[in-house]
Amino acid sequence: MPDKVAVDFGTLPGRQGKWPADANNYCIQIGGKTTFYSSEASFSNPELNRPVSLGSGRHRLLLSTKIESKSGKLFVLISEKGL
């Protein structure tokens, strides 16, 4: 991702402690502008215990899905692999 770009999956800025309530949100920050989106799926790390944030730079991502047994929600699990 270019300089000054960040993406947060499963959270909204300033609300990282609200996961999983905000798990179906993601936002893209470019410079000082933030755009928010909502999704049918929820987002998490592979351990299903927190949101995922990606900053500027190269990323190789592994995406998988899992239905969380307690809530029945579909989660997109985002795992970052080194390049």
Stockholm file with secondary structure:
# STOCKHOLM 1.0

chainA/1-83         MPDKVAVDFGTLPGRQGKWPADANNYCIQIGGKTTFYSSEASFSNPELNRPVSLGSGRHRLLLSTKIESKSGKLFVLISEKGL
#=GR chainA/1-83 SS CCTTEEEEESCCTTCGGGTTTTTTEEEEEETTEEEEEECSSEEECTTSSSCEEECSSCCEEEEEEEECTTTCCEEEEEEEECC
#=GC SS_cons        CCTTEEEEESCCTTCGGGTTTTTTEEEEEETTEEEEEECSSEEECTTSSSCEEECSSCCEEEEEEEECTTTCCEEEEEEEECC
//
